[in-house]
């Protein structure tokens, strides 16, 4: 028998039932979309697998990123109603993501990584080393582009 469903996946399924009963169309639609993405990830390979809690979280992170990018694109195109829809879906997904890092926390992590990798002497050439060390610490807790911008800022200073 396969291992039990991950706790995040169980929470998503439970919340979907609650959202449907409460007739919350945005929440139920968003959770349905994430559960579909999780199922697709589980059956993507040659054999079906049960995703770990971290892998389920990775799917939620990916979906949240898609919503943010779509919201920005719609806003830039003047499509306010679609941007608002994407924003509402982002809000729902935010409930399932880890606590986001503050800019000062990101800055501290970057400073420590630069010090421990010795990237300060390399300047911008050390960015790859720093990002490799930081990414596992910030994944899902901070936008990658914001982290990269902070690394660039500190390395160029």
N, C-alpha and C positions, 0 to 999 in steps of 0.2 A: 504494500500500500504506500502511496506517496506521502510525503511529509505534510503536516497540517498547513493550512493557508496562513500566510503571513498576517501579523496583527494589523498592519496598516491596510492591507487589502480587506480584512474583515471589517475594519472601521469604515472603510469606503462603502462596502456593501450595506452595512447597517445604516449609515447616514443616507444612502440612496433610498432605502425603504422609508425612512423618516421624511425625507424630502418629498417623495411621491405622495405619502399620506397627507403631508402638509400642503400639497399642491404648489410647491416651490419649484417653478419651471426652470429657473436659471440654475439653481443648485442641483436639481435632479439631472438636468441635461449635461452639466459640467462633470458631475461624478460619473454619469454613464459614459461620457467621452473618455475619461481617464481609465475606467475599468475596461473599455474596449481596447485602448492602447496597451494596457497591461496584458490582456488576453492575446493580442497580436504579438507582443514580445515573447510570451510564453510558447507560442506555437511557431515562431519565426524560424527556428532551426530545423534540422532534419528529424529531431525528436522533440516532443512537447516536454517542457520542464515547468516546475513550480518556481516562480521567482522568489528570491530571498527578500526580506524586508528592505534591505538596502537597494536591491534592484527595482523594487516597486517604487521606492522613494526616487530613484533615478528617473523613472518614467514620469512621475508627478513633476519633478524638477523640469524635465524636458517640455512637458505640456505647459507648465507655467511660463517658461521662456517663450514658447510659441505665442501664448496669449499676449505677453508684454510686447513682443515684436509686432504682432498684428495690430495691437492697440495703437502703437506709435505710428505705424504705416497708415492706418485709417485716419488718425488725428492729423497727420501731415497732408493727407489728401482731402481734408475737410469733411470726412464722413463721420460726423460726430456720433450718430446713432449706432454705427457699427463699432466705433471706438469705445463707446459706453458699454456695449454688450461684452466686448473682449475684457474691459476693465472689471465688469461684474464677475466674469468667469475667473479672472486672476484673483479676485478677492476670495472666491470659494476655494481655489487651490491653495491660497496662502494658509488656510487652516490646517493643511496637511504637511506644510514645509516646516523645517526646524526654525527656531528663532533667528531672525536675520541679524547679521553683524552690523554694528554702527560704524560710521566712517572712522572714528578714533580706534575702534577695535581692529579694523582692517589695517590701518596705519601701523599699529603696534605689531601685528603679525608680520607685515612686510618688513618693518625695521628689524625684527628678530631674524627673519629669513635671510635678509641681506648680510647681517652680521655673521650668521652661522655658515653661510655658503662662501663668504669672502668675495661676494659679487661687487662690492663697492669699488674695488680696484679695476674691475673689468668694465665698469660703466654699463652702457646699454647692451653690450655683448653678454653680460651676466644675467639678462632678463630670463632666459630659458631655465637656468639653474634655480633662480628664485621662484619662478612660477611652478616648477616641478615640485618644489618643497611646499609651497603655499596651497596649491590646488586641493590636496586631500583635506586640509584644515578648513577651507572655505566653501567647498562644494555644497551647493544647496543652501548655504547660509549667506551668500553674497553673490551679486551679479559679477560674472567673470570679467566683463569689460571694466567695471569699477575697480576691481582688484588689479587688473593689468595697468589701468591708468595710474593707480597709486604706486605701483612698482616703477613705472616709467618716471613718475614725478620724483621719487626718492633716488633713483639711479642717476638721473640727470642733474640732481642738486649738487 
